[in-house]
Amino acid sequence: MPKTLGSAGAASWRYLVPMLRRARLLDAVDALMLENLCVQVDLAARARALIAKEGTIVLGSRKQVVRHPAVAMLNEAVAMQLRLGEQFGLTPAARARLDVYGATDPAGEMEDEIGSSRRLRAIEGGKA
């Protein structure tokens, strides 16, 4: 795991590497792109923390109400996560295009892994 990753990026790395290896979607040459994806996870986490602390609206240099700069940072990080994640089959459309559930994963192990993840259970309203 790259030492440059913060806690959110490192958690993503630990979660993604085994799953992507099992799905045969990760080679050693992909490490830099996966690191970049995890860096974006870190940036998004930092932006979310700033927004949670300071709100989405702040006062600008002339005391006018403006959107917090962290909102743009979050939007950019999430957009980059999507672009990089598609390369690893991390969206439904990308998995279909890469045939993740077909020949490369005949037993549906990646689908089972995704479905049983703590993050997905939390999103669905269950306990993480």
Secondary structure, 3 states (H helix, E strand, C coil): CCCCCCHHHHHHHHHHHHHHHHCCCCCHHHHHHHHHHHHHHHHHHHHHHHHHHHCCEEECCCCCEEECHHHHHHHHHHHHHHHHHHHCCCCHHHHHHHCCCCCCCCCCHHHHHHHCCHHHHHHCCCCC
